[in-house]
Amino acid sequence: MQTIFSHSNLDFDGLASLIAAKKLYPEADIILPAKVAPEVNHFLAIYKDIFKFKRISEVQCEKITDLILVDTNSIKRLGHTVDKLPPDVTYHVYDHHPQTEETVSYTKGKIDHVGATITLLTELIQQQNLSVSPLEATLFGLGVYSDTGAFTYENTTSRDLAAAAFHLEQGANLHVIEQFRDTPLTDEQLSLFHRLLDNNDLVSIDGTDIIIAYHSQKSYTGHLSVITKKLLQVTGADAVYSVVTMGNKTFITARADNDRMNVLPVIRHFNGGGHEKAASASVNGKTLTSIISDIKTSLSNTVEAAITAKHIMSSPVRVVAPDTTIETVSKMLYRYGHTGFPVVEGEKVIGIISRRDVDKALHHDLGHAPVKGYMSHSPITIDLHEKISTIREFMIEEHVGRLPVIHKDQLIGIVSRTDIIQAMHGINKSSVHSIQHTPAPLKRQLTQTMKKQLPSTIYNVLKLLGKEAGRLSMCAYLIGGTVRDLLLDRRNEDMDIVVEGDGIDFALHMQERYGGHVRTHETFRTATWKHPNGYKVDLTSARTEYYDFPAALPNVELSTIKEDLYRRDFTINAMAICLHEEAFGELIDHFNGLKDLQNRQLRVLYNLSFVEDPTRLLRAIRFESRFKFHLSKNTERLAHESVSHIHSVSKPRLASELIRLFNEEDPLACVTRMDTFSLLNYLFHSPLDISLSLKHIKALTDWQTVLRDKDVAVHSSIWICYMALLTTMNKESFAELYDFCLTKEDIKTLDTFRSLTKQEISLEYLLSLSLMDLHMTFAHINKEPLIAWFSIFTEKNTTELFHYILKRETLKRTIDGEDLKQAGYQPSPLFKDMLLYSESLELTSPEISKAELLKAIHSNFSVNENRQPD
């Protein structure tokens, strides 16, 4: 016998879940609890006959084999029914409440963190393609709307909205949902409401107001949850605990409307249950006074620490003097990406100058004027410990967008609207006290991962760097691609270290204490320390970069690790691992790079990223290919909008990225992606038709892969051949290509490829040549330009041409100059031709012996005058 149960004091989510479960278990009986919420009672007064329910008195509990439990995971919430259940009953549980020690052991079902249980059951109904009538959809909608507060409660998920959308598609009536979702109090309930409003204690904890309302009466008044909800609305408190003794039992119902509040710890003290924001319990054998005392004692565990200015402010603060010109401030706003600056005279904040103030002054050609004439005077300042709620009120009431943080008469930080938004929507509440920057960095311990994936020697060097940085009052971090690859379980033994301090000073300190060699770069305050064991450590000063104009090389100044990470290209490369002894191995992730890694997406850190450095678009394509990632929707949009800035980048800078793109990744995939951004039109004046380019690129890529598989090294200069295959290969195209060349080898490869394309040799002629003739013709030409040239002939089968290169490059030559000398020949320029002829014979007849080769050479070369007498 199958039965479907829900909790006592049934709400709409419970009722909807009972009906939905019936669809999944059509043979089961729905058991309606003795107590239901008043709004549910009103609904059933009209629709009771539509649904088939049974009362517990109609059920032979001892015959129950399967009990389907919905909207609760504890059978204690079924009341006295528990005592009648057989011991071997099988439980099926569908619930969204957190599991506790009282959670029943179940064999089938699902407990998941969504806003309403009906959401879970709706998903199962959709999966099984079961029909839902408009009335059922309306009830299901009531369940979702009521348990999520019309999608405003914190526990609401996207799945709840998706379920509600399905209900609307099935004909749910929103008018009926709104009509029954919140019903008025009865006279009896209203009387209790007023008594609780008159009898209550206010407890304030860390800026939150908690009301404990209490009353004692002989009769029973139902639906204390509805009354408590009304109390919360009327009083404006952050939480309300209603404690009402009714006869011999005391009922406790709690409701909260503040993100920092969690009423469950108090309710669980009384063996109750529910949500963080809505829970209840009942108590026997304790006085009303002692219960209230216990609640007050337990309240300290219900309020999370307040977020204050200390946790979300940006620091250090950039300021301007009152005599700074408007034009200078305008450049600084762009330089740092700020929306305003405090104006400081001496050590006192005397005003705030905003971007809007600056724009207005510039509009009136007042760039030469000092900011003191246009700043906001007597700025509102806040204390280090000001709560986020108060800061938010200041900003709303005073219409200000940034508030300087003053501590002991010193300007130590600033809180902007952005800081408030990020704190409200992105902060990790469980680690408020560890927040040092905005947005709050995700922190995760990676020491064991480092031990597992890094060679012990490198791990020990990293430990040493952290220790020595501490000696100099610096903090060192492993950063960038090394951190990314560590999290992706990819091999990367580069040691790129950022120090909050001077990288050169730190490198010289390491050299002094442990030896090795240091190479410095004064402009960027960077250094490379070569460890005595041969390891290279790149040491960089934490810095921020600003660009005088789009696509310019960055200017640099020393800064913090957060700002250093902010200048990176993508969030997945903007993570660091702390090497400081006290926090060694701790991942620092300000920009959700780890989440982007998990979602396999590339995301820029700010909207001007591609404008300030257009080469990041090439890097994005390279990373997409390497990691099989995708650009986030916004990053893709920004890339399309910014692609024209490629024009502003010098050819050598572009070449530095293109070399890696064509040598490290999948060239075919990269070129295909470049075409989606019309990038080739910005690299060349006359790019080749993309369909033809892709054919050439594919042929070159395929044969380069074959060579690599045969352990044939391909020189990195082949990248310029890939570039050439993207052009029309006319005189103007080659002139452009030479501007990209960075090395003599690049130029040599391009020269050779160009000369090959100029030759008036038909494909038919090439294919008619024997292997010996091919070698005699092309032996002196490097493989890179040669396979690129062969790749042009894609209209016919050119396999034999490529096979010639493969055989040539893998040939193990039998004869060399020493063999010729031992055969009696005197060294001369003819040796080169003799050896070339020998190679040609070996390519044609791999089994030919040395003796046969020497005999053939003797027969085909007039070398008697060069031979010594026998």
ZAMARGU-4260 file (C-alpha; in steps of 0.2 Angstrom, whole numbers, plus 5000, padded with zeros to 4 digits):
<rodrens>
0) 5000/5000/5000 | 5007/5017/4995 | 5003/5033/5004 | 5008/5051/5001 | 5011/5062/5017
5) 5016/5080/5021 | 5019/5090/5036 | 5006/5096/5049 | 5000/5114/5047 | 5000/5111/5028
10) 5005/5126/5017 | 5003/5128/4998 | 5020/5120/4994 | 5015/5105/5004 | 4997/5104/4996
15) 5004/5106/4979 | 5018/5093/4982 | 5004/5080/4988 | 4995/5082/4971 | 5011/5082/4961
20) 5017/5066/4970 | 5001/5058/4965 | 5005/5060/4947 | 5022/5051/4950 | 5013/5038/4961
25) 4996/5035/4953 | 4992/5020/4964 | 4996/5030/4980 | 4983/5038/4992 | 4985/5056/4997
30) 4983/5059/5016 | 4978/5076/5021 | 4985/5081/5038 | 4973/5086/5052 | 4980/5104/5053
35) 4982/5115/5037 | 4986/5133/5035 | 4972/5146/5034 | 4975/5151/5016 | 4976/5132/5012
40) 4959/5130/5021 | 4951/5143/5011 | 4957/5135/4995 | 4951/5118/5000 | 4934/5125/5005
45) 4931/5128/4986 | 4942/5115/4977 | 4942/5101/4990 | 4930/5090/4979 | 4942/5092/4964
50) 4956/5082/4973 | 4954/5065/4981 | 4961/5065/4999 | 4960/5053/5013 | 4961/5057/5032
55) 4973/5048/5043 | 4958/5040/5051 | 4953/5032/5035 | 4970/5023/5033 | 4976/5007/5040
60) 4993/5013/5044 | 5000/4995/5048 | 4997/4990/5029 | 5008/5005/5022 | 5022/4998/5012
65) 5028/5014/5004 | 5027/5031/5012 | 5030/5045/5000 | 5035/5060/5010 | 5034/5078/5002
70) 5039/5095/5009 | 5047/5088/5024 | 5061/5075/5027 | 5057/5071/5045 | 5042/5059/5050
75) 5041/5068/5067 | 5032/5082/5057 | 5018/5070/5054 | 5012/5070/5072 | 5005/5054/5080
80) 5004/5045/5063 | 5022/5040/5066 | 5017/5028/5080 | 5006/5018/5069 | 5018/5015/5055
85) 5026/4998/5052 | 5045/4996/5055 | 5049/4990/5038 | 5040/5004/5028 | 5050/5010/5013
90) 5052/5029/5012 | 5052/5040/4997 | 5057/5058/5001 | 5055/5074/4990 | 5060/5090/5000
95) 5069/5106/4999 | 5072/5108/5018 | 5090/5105/5024 | 5094/5088/5030 | 5096/5085/5049
100) 5099/5071/5061 | 5080/5068/5060 | 5080/5066/5041 | 5073/5049/5037 | 5083/5036/5028
105) 5075/5035/5010 | 5077/5023/4995 | 5070/5034/4982 | 5067/5053/4980 | 5077/5069/4980
110) 5082/5082/4993 | 5089/5098/4985 | 5091/5116/4988 | 5077/5125/4979 | 5064/5137/4984
115) 5050/5125/4984 | 5047/5106/4984 | 5035/5108/4970 | 5049/5113/4959 | 5058/5096/4961
120) 5042/5087/4958 | 5038/5098/4943 | 5055/5094/4935 | 5051/5075/4937 | 5033/5078/4929
125) 5042/5087/4915 | 5055/5073/4913 | 5041/5060/4912 | 5030/5070/4900 | 5015/5069/4912
130) 5000/5080/4908 | 4995/5094/4920 | 4978/5102/4920 | 4976/5121/4922 | 4969/5119/4940
135) 4984/5108/4945 | 4995/5121/4937 | 4987/5135/4947 | 4989/5125/4963 | 5007/5121/4958
140) 5010/5139/4955 | 5003/5143/4972 | 5016/5132/4980 | 5030/5140/4971 | 5024/5158/4973
145) 5020/5156/4992 | 5037/5147/4997 | 5048/5159/4987 | 5038/5175/4992 | 5034/5177/4974
150) 5053/5174/4970 | 5060/5187/4982 | 5066/5175/4996 | 5084/5172/4997 | 5082/5153/4994
155) 5074/5156/4977 | 5083/5148/4962 | 5082/5149/4944 | 5074/5132/4944 | 5059/5139/4953
160) 5056/5152/4940 | 5058/5138/4927 | 5045/5128/4936 | 5033/5143/4937 | 5035/5146/4919
165) 5030/5128/4915 | 5015/5131/4926 | 5010/5146/4916 | 5012/5136/4900 | 5000/5123/4907
170) 4987/5137/4910 | 4990/5142/4928 | 4978/5157/4934 | 4989/5171/4941 | 4973/5180/4948
175) 4969/5164/4958 | 4986/5163/4964 | 4987/5181/4970 | 4969/5179/4978 | 4974/5164/4989
180) 4993/5167/4992 | 4989/5179/5007 | 4973/5178/5016 | 4967/5190/5030 | 4967/5185/5048
185) 4951/5179/5057 | 4945/5188/5072 | 4953/5175/5084 | 4970/5177/5075 | 4968/5195/5074
190) 4965/5196/5093 | 4981/5185/5096 | 4991/5196/5084 | 4986/5212/5094 | 4991/5203/5111
195) 5008/5198/5103 | 5010/5216/5097 | 5008/5223/5115 | 5018/5209/5124 | 5036/5208/5116
200) 5054/5211/5120 | 5066/5220/5108 | 5083/5213/5107 | 5097/5222/5097 | 5112/5212/5091
205) 5125/5220/5080 | 5113/5232/5071 | 5099/5220/5070 | 5082/5221/5079 | 5074/5205/5085
210) 5057/5204/5093 | 5052/5191/5105 | 5033/5192/5106 | 5024/5181/5119 | 5007/5177/5126
215) 4998/5163/5136 | 4980/5157/5133 | 4970/5142/5137 | 4962/5139/5120 | 4971/5134/5104
220) 4973/5147/5090 | 4980/5140/5074 | 4991/5147/5060 | 5004/5156/5071 | 5015/5156/5056
225) 5003/5168/5047 | 5002/5179/5063 | 5021/5180/5065 | 5023/5184/5047 | 5011/5199/5049
230) 5021/5204/5065 | 5037/5205/5055 | 5028/5216/5041 | 5021/5228/5054 | 5035/5230/5066
235) 5049/5231/5053 | 5060/5220/5063 | 5074/5209/5056 | 5066/5194/5064 | 5051/5189/5075
240) 5050/5175/5087 | 5031/5172/5092 | 5030/5161/5108 | 5013/5157/5113 | 5007/5144/5127
245) 4991/5136/5122 | 4985/5125/5136 | 4999/5113/5140 | 5010/5116/5125 | 5020/5131/5120
250) 5022/5135/5101 | 5037/5144/5094 | 5036/5151/5077 | 5050/5162/5069 | 5051/5172/5054
255) 5066/5183/5047 | 5068/5196/5034 | 5086/5200/5034 | 5101/5191/5025 | 5111/5191/5041
260) 5097/5182/5051 | 5096/5163/5053 | 5082/5157/5065 | 5086/5139/5063 | 5099/5138/5078
265) 5086/5144/5090 | 5072/5133/5084 | 5083/5117/5083 | 5087/5120/5101 | 5069/5116/5104
270) 5070/5101/5092 | 5060/5111/5079 | 5064/5113/5060 | 5061/5123/5045 | 5071/5136/5035
275) 5084/5149/5039 | 5071/5162/5038 | 5055/5152/5043 | 5055/5139/5056 | 5044/5132/5071
280) 5044/5121/5086 | 5033/5115/5100 | 5038/5113/5118 | 5030/5103/5133 | 5034/5104/5151
285) 5043/5121/5151 | 5037/5138/5157 | 5034/5153/5145 | 5047/5163/5155 | 5061/5149/5154
290) 5058/5147/5135 | 5060/5166/5132 | 5076/5166/5142 | 5083/5151/5132 | 5079/5160/5116
295) 5088/5176/5121 | 5103/5166/5126 | 5103/5157/5109 | 5101/5173/5099 | 5120/5177/5097
300) 5121/5162/5086 | 5108/5168/5074 | 5116/5184/5068 | 5130/5184/5055 | 5144/5198/5057
305) 5139/5214/5049 | 5149/5219/5033 | 5157/5235/5037 | 5167/5248/5027 | 5183/5239/5033
310) 5178/5224/5023 | 5173/5232/5006 | 5183/5248/5005 | 5196/5250/4992 | 5213/5255/4998
315) 5225/5263/4996 | 5216/5279/4991 | 5221/5289/4976 | 5219/5308/4980 | 5221/5324/4971
320) 5226/5341/4978 | 5214/5356/4977 | 5225/5365/4965 | 5226/5350/4953 | 5219/5355/4936
325) 5203/5348/4929 | 5212/5341/4914 | 5225/5332/4925 | 5211/5324/4935 | 5202/5319/4919
330) 5218/5310/4913 | 5219/5302/4931 | 5201/5296/4930 | 5204/5287/4914 | 5221/5281/4919
335) 5214/5272/4935 | 5196/5269/4929 | 5189/5278/4944 | 5173/5289/4945 | 5180/5302/4956
340) 5194/5307/4969 | 5194/5314/4986 | 5202/5331/4987 | 5215/5332/5001 | 5224/5347/5008
345) 5237/5343/5020 | 5230/5327/5028 | 5212/5333/5028 | 5199/5328/5015 | 5191/5344/5010
350) 5180/5338/4995 | 5176/5326/4982 | 5178/5328/4963 | 5167/5317/4952 | 5168/5312/4934
355) 5152/5321/4931 | 5160/5337/4939 | 5175/5335/4928 | 5165/5332/4912 | 5155/5348/4915
360) 5170/5358/4917 | 5178/5351/4902 | 5162/5355/4892 | 5165/5373/4896 | 5183/5373/4891
365) 5189/5374/4909 | 5202/5361/4909 | 5215/5373/4915 | 5205/5377/4931 | 5209/5369/4948
370) 5197/5356/4955 | 5194/5366/4971 | 5182/5377/4961 | 5171/5362/4955 | 5173/5349/4969
375) 5159/5345/4981 | 5163/5353/4998 | 5161/5346/5016 | 5161/5328/5010 | 5152/5315/5020
380) 5164/5303/5028 | 5162/5286/5036 | 5171/5277/5050 | 5180/5261/5047 | 5167/5251/5056
385) 5152/5259/5048 | 5139/5245/5043 | 5135/5242/5024 | 5116/5246/5028 | 5121/5263/5035
390) 5133/5267/5020 | 5119/5262/5008 | 5107/5274/5017 | 5120/5288/5016 | 5122/5286/4997
395) 5103/5285/4994 | 5099/5300/5005 | 5113/5311/5001 | 5115/5306/4983 | 5133/5303/4984
400) 5143/5289/4975 | 5158/5288/4985 | 5162/5289/5004 | 5180/5292/5011 | 5184/5281/5026
405) 5192/5290/5040 | 5200/5281/5055 | 5210/5291/5068 | 5209/5306/5057 | 5218/5297/5043
410) 5210/5294/5026 | 5212/5275/5024 | 5200/5269/5011 | 5185/5274/5000 | 5168/5265/4997
415) 5160/5267/4981 | 5143/5262/4974 | 5152/5248/4965 | 5159/5242/4981 | 5141/5242/4989
420) 5134/5232/4974 | 5148/5219/4974 | 5146/5217/4992 | 5128/5214/4991 | 5128/5202/4976
425) 5145/5194/4977 | 5151/5193/4994 | 5155/5176/5003 | 5146/5178/5019 | 5154/5164/5028
430) 5171/5173/5027 | 5166/5191/5031 | 5181/5192/5043 | 5194/5187/5030 | 5188/5200/5017
435) 5202/5212/5013 | 5198/5219/4996 | 5183/5222/4985 | 5176/5211/4978 | 5179/5198/4992
440) 5191/5186/4985 | 5187/5168/4985 | 5200/5158/4995 | 5204/5140/4994 | 5218/5130/5001
445) 5229/5122/4987 | 5244/5116/4997 | 5241/5098/4994 | 5237/5101/4976 | 5254/5110/4974
450) 5263/5095/4983 | 5255/5083/4971 | 5257/5092/4955 | 5274/5101/4957 | 5291/5093/4958
455) 5297/5094/4976 | 5312/5105/4971 | 5300/5118/4964 | 5288/5117/4978 | 5303/5119/4990
460) 5309/5135/4981 | 5291/5142/4982 | 5291/5139/5001 | 5308/5148/5002 | 5302/5163/4992
465) 5287/5165/5004 | 5298/5164/5019 | 5311/5176/5012 | 5298/5188/5007 | 5292/5189/5024
470) 5309/5193/5031 | 5308/5209/5020 | 5290/5213/5026 | 5284/5208/5008 | 5271/5196/5003
475) 5275/5185/4988 | 5262/5176/4976 | 5263/5163/4963 | 5252/5170/4949 | 5245/5169/4931
480) 5246/5154/4920 | 5255/5143/4932 | 5240/5144/4944 | 5228/5142/4930 | 5236/5126/4924
485) 5238/5120/4942 | 5219/5120/4944 | 5217/5112/4927 | 5229/5098/4931 | 5241/5103/4917
490) 5260/5103/4918 | 5267/5120/4920 | 5283/5123/4930 | 5286/5141/4927 | 5289/5151/4943
495) 5281/5168/4940 | 5281/5177/4956 | 5273/5194/4961 | 5278/5203/4977 | 5270/5217/4985
500) 5285/5227/4986 | 5300/5229/4975 | 5304/5214/4964 | 5322/5219/4960 | 5326/5222/4979
505) 5319/5205/4982 | 5329/5196/4968 | 5345/5204/4974 | 5341/5198/4992 | 5338/5180/4986
510) 5355/5181/4976 | 5364/5188/4992 | 5357/5174/5003 | 5357/5159/4991 | 5368/5163/4976
515) 5363/5162/4958 | 5362/5176/4946 | 5350/5191/4944 | 5345/5200/4928 | 5334/5216/4931
520) 5323/5227/4921 | 5322/5244/4929 | 5307/5251/4919 | 5295/5238/4926 | 5304/5234/4942
525) 5306/5216/4937 | 5320/5203/4939 | 5324/5185/4935 | 5333/5176/4948 | 5342/5160/4942
530) 5343/5148/4956 | 5360/5139/4959 | 5351/5123/4954 | 5347/5130/4937 | 5328/5135/4940
535) 5323/5152/4934 | 5311/5163/4945 | 5303/5178/4937 | 5300/5191/4951 | 5288/5205/4947
540) 5283/5220/4958 | 5265/5221/4960 | 5260/5234/4949 | 5245/5243/4940 | 5246/5248/4922
545) 5237/5262/4913 | 5237/5267/4895 | 5239/5284/4888 | 5229/5279/4873 | 5221/5263/4866
550) 5234/5250/4860 | 5248/5260/4868 | 5261/5251/4878 | 5257/5252/4896 | 5264/5264/4909
555) 5267/5256/4926 | 5267/5260/4945 | 5269/5249/4960 | 5253/5243/4968 | 5244/5229/4977
560) 5242/5211/4972 | 5223/5215/4968 | 5227/5229/4956 | 5241/5218/4949 | 5229/5204/4945
565) 5216/5217/4939 | 5228/5221/4924 | 5228/5203/4918 | 5219/5198/4902 | 5206/5186/4908
570) 5199/5180/4925 | 5207/5163/4923 | 5224/5171/4923 | 5220/5183/4937 | 5222/5171/4951
575) 5236/5170/4963 | 5243/5158/4977 | 5249/5166/4992 | 5267/5160/4997 | 5268/5169/5014
580) 5272/5157/5028 | 5255/5160/5037 | 5244/5158/5022 | 5255/5147/5011 | 5245/5138/4997
585) 5229/5149/4999 | 5221/5154/4982 | 5217/5172/4980 | 5203/5174/4967 | 5195/5192/4967
590) 5187/5190/4950 | 5179/5173/4950 | 5192/5165/4939 | 5190/5148/4947 | 5171/5148/4943
595) 5176/5153/4925 | 5188/5138/4924 | 5174/5127/4930 | 5162/5134/4917 | 5176/5133/4904
600) 5174/5151/4899 | 5185/5166/4896 | 5180/5183/4903 | 5189/5199/4903 | 5190/5209/4919
605) 5184/5226/4913 | 5175/5233/4897 | 5190/5242/4890 | 5201/5227/4891 | 5202/5224/4872
610) 5203/5242/4868 | 5218/5245/4879 | 5226/5230/4873 | 5219/5223/4857 | 5231/5208/4856
615) 5221/5201/4870 | 5209/5196/4856 | 5222/5185/4848 | 5226/5178/4866 | 5207/5174/4868
620) 5207/5164/4852 | 5223/5155/4857 | 5216/5150/4874 | 5199/5145/4867 | 5209/5133/4856
625) 5221/5127/4869 | 5208/5124/4883 | 5192/5121/4872 | 5185/5136/4882 | 5172/5149/4875
630) 5171/5167/4877 | 5158/5173/4889 | 5143/5182/4881 | 5149/5199/4886 | 5167/5196/4882
635) 5162/5190/4865 | 5152/5206/4862 | 5166/5217/4868 | 5178/5208/4856 | 5167/5211/4841
640) 5166/5229/4846 | 5184/5232/4849 | 5192/5222/4834 | 5195/5237/4824 | 5208/5243/4837
645) 5220/5229/4830 | 5225/5242/4817 | 5233/5252/4831 | 5245/5239/4836 | 5262/5237/4829
650) 5266/5223/4818 | 5280/5216/4830 | 5268/5216/4845 | 5255/5207/4834 | 5268/5195/4828
655) 5273/5190/4846 | 5255/5183/4849 | 5253/5176/4831 | 5269/5166/4833 | 5262/5157/4849
660) 5245/5155/4840 | 5251/5146/4825 | 5265/5136/4834 | 5256/5131/4850 | 5238/5129/4846
665) 5226/5122/4832 | 5230/5134/4818 | 5214/5128/4808 | 5202/5131/4823 | 5211/5148/4827
670) 5209/5154/4809 | 5191/5149/4808 | 5188/5159/4825 | 5198/5174/4818 | 5186/5174/4803
675) 5171/5176/4815 | 5178/5192/4821 | 5183/5198/4803 | 5201/5199/4811 | 5210/5195/4795
680) 5203/5211/4787 | 5212/5221/4800 | 5229/5211/4798 | 5230/5212/4779 | 5224/5224/4766
685) 5220/5210/4754 | 5217/5193/4764 | 5213/5178/4753 | 5195/5171/4752 | 5193/5162/4769
690) 5187/5146/4761 | 5203/5144/4751 | 5214/5150/4766 | 5206/5136/4777 | 5210/5123/4763
695) 5228/5128/4763 | 5229/5129/4782 | 5222/5112/4784 | 5234/5104/4772 | 5249/5112/4781
700) 5242/5108/4798 | 5239/5090/4794 | 5256/5087/4787 | 5265/5097/4801 | 5256/5085/4813
705) 5262/5070/4803 | 5280/5076/4804 | 5278/5080/4823 | 5271/5062/4825 | 5287/5055/4817
710) 5298/5066/4829 | 5303/5078/4815 | 5306/5095/4823 | 5297/5109/4814 | 5305/5126/4816
715) 5295/5140/4824 | 5297/5151/4809 | 5284/5141/4800 | 5271/5153/4808 | 5275/5166/4795
720) 5270/5153/4782 | 5253/5151/4790 | 5252/5170/4789 | 5257/5170/4770 | 5243/5157/4767
725) 5230/5169/4773 | 5235/5182/4760 | 5233/5183/4741 | 5252/5181/4740 | 5255/5196/4729
730) 5269/5209/4730 | 5259/5220/4742 | 5255/5205/4753 | 5273/5200/4755 | 5278/5218/4759
735) 5265/5217/4773 | 5272/5200/4779 | 5290/5206/4780 | 5284/5219/4793 | 5278/5205/4804
740) 5295/5195/4804 | 5304/5196/4821 | 5320/5186/4817 | 5332/5182/4803 | 5325/5165/4802
745) 5307/5172/4799 | 5314/5183/4785 | 5324/5168/4778 | 5308/5157/4778 | 5297/5170/4770
750) 5311/5174/4757 | 5311/5155/4752 | 5292/5154/4752 | 5291/5169/4741 | 5303/5163/4729
755) 5294/5146/4728 | 5278/5155/4724 | 5286/5165/4710 | 5292/5149/4701 | 5282/5145/4686
760) 5281/5126/4690 | 5264/5118/4687 | 5258/5105/4699 | 5257/5092/4685 | 5276/5094/4682
765) 5279/5092/4701 | 5269/5076/4701 | 5278/5069/4686 | 5295/5070/4695 | 5302/5055/4702
770) 5307/5054/4720 | 5325/5056/4715 | 5321/5071/4704 | 5311/5079/4718 | 5326/5077/4730
775) 5338/5084/4717 | 5327/5099/4715 | 5322/5103/4732 | 5335/5095/4744 | 5342/5113/4748
780) 5326/5120/4753 | 5320/5119/4771 | 5305/5109/4775 | 5294/5123/4782 | 5292/5134/4767
785) 5292/5119/4756 | 5277/5111/4764 | 5268/5128/4765 | 5271/5129/4746 | 5264/5111/4743
790) 5249/5116/4754 | 5244/5128/4740 | 5240/5114/4728 | 5224/5109/4737 | 5214/5106/4721
795) 5223/5089/4717 | 5231/5075/4727 | 5248/5081/4733 | 5251/5066/4745 | 5267/5061/4735
800) 5275/5078/4737 | 5272/5078/4756 | 5278/5060/4757 | 5294/5066/4749 | 5297/5078/4763
805) 5293/5065/4776 | 5305/5052/4768 | 5318/5065/4767 | 5317/5071/4785 | 5317/5054/4792
810) 5331/5047/4781 | 5345/5039/4790 | 5359/5043/4779 | 5372/5029/4775 | 5386/5039/4768
815) 5395/5055/4774 | 5411/5064/4769 | 5421/5052/4779 | 5415/5037/4769 | 5420/5046/4753
820) 5437/5050/4760 | 5440/5032/4765 | 5434/5027/4748 | 5449/5037/4741 | 5441/5053/4736
825) 5449/5069/4741 | 5438/5083/4749 | 5431/5095/4736 | 5415/5105/4732 | 5410/5089/4722
830) 5407/5080/4739 | 5390/5090/4741 | 5384/5083/4724 | 5390/5066/4728 | 5381/5065/4744
835) 5365/5073/4737 | 5365/5059/4724 | 5368/5046/4737 | 5353/5053/4747 | 5342/5052/4731
840) 5347/5034/4729 | 5343/5030/4747 | 5326/5038/4745 | 5322/5028/4730 | 5329/5012/4736
845) 5329/5011/4755 | 5338/4994/4756 | 5353/4999/4746 | 5369/4995/4754 | 5384/5006/4757
850) 5395/4997/4745 | 5381/4999/4731 | 5380/5017/4735 | 5399/5020/4733 | 5399/5010/4717
855) 5385/5020/4710 | 5394/5036/4715 | 5410/5030/4706 | 5400/5026/4691 | 5390/5043/4690
860) 5404/5055/4694 | 5420/5059/4685 | 5431/5060/4700 | 5446/5050/4694 | 5457/5066/4696
865) 5451/5067/4714 | 5455/5049/4719 | 5471/5044/4727 | 5480/5030/4718 | 5476/5013/4725
</rodrens>
